[in-house]
Amino acid sequence: MHWSLDLSPGSTSPLALLLHADIVVQTVMAGLFIASIWTWAIIIGFSSKVGATRRKIDRFEKDFWKAEDIDAFYKIHGDSDLPVARVFAAGVSEWRRSTAGGVIDRDGIRERLATAMGSAVAGEADKLADRLNILATVGAVAPFVGLFGTVWGIMSSFTGIAAAQNTSLAVVAPGIAEALFATAIGLFAAIPAVIAYNRFSHGVNRIEARLTRFADGFHTTLSRQLEAKR
């Protein structure tokens, strides 16, 4: 398909269709353009964030499993804002509170450790997935918003045709093209949003699984220490 740069009312170039569309259709198109830009900003930012988080988790876990003193490691990494560090900090904090008293309830401590770190894992997964709901919303709503613009544009076109009493293709085509362009923009915004949402959801699930495995491993380590306590 060839689009010229002609911006006259009868032109079918994308910019001309936008400039000469009905005000309602223009509003729909503008909203979808903004949604598309917002979607791509989230996609680029989230891709970078997930990649960086995975690399930092790799380094943290390697350093942790090499460490011989958990308390010393906690002093260095306990205040980190990395998701796995927060899970680690939740486990250490609960361990210290539970073992501070004179009486050691081993089963109770194990249960509290599992609950504390499990809650931390769920909280970190929620934080990572914070903006994915925007992608889901754009992916679900954008096609229908574009369709609304199309229906409105076609209605306006038929009204204009009736008023002009002229059904030639030269009169009908620009209005119909303007209306259909709204649906095209809706799909342009929705398709990347849906693909990115599915991809990023899988990425968040993988990170959550890694945090869960780390929490299980750390829980096992603390359980061994608990067995050694008298």
Secondary structure, DSSP 8 states (H G I E B T S, - for coil): -------STT--SHHHHHHTS-HHHHHHHHHHHHHHHHHHHHHHHHHHHHHHHHHHHHHHHHHHHH-S-HHHHHHHHTT--SHHHHHHHHHHHHHHHHTSSSS--HHHHHHHHHHHHHHHHHHHHHHHTTTHHHHHHHHHHHHHHHHHHHHHHHHHHHHHHHHHT---HHHHHHHHHHHHHHHHHHHHHHHHHHHHHHHHHHHHHHHHHHHHHHHHHHHHHHHHHHHH--
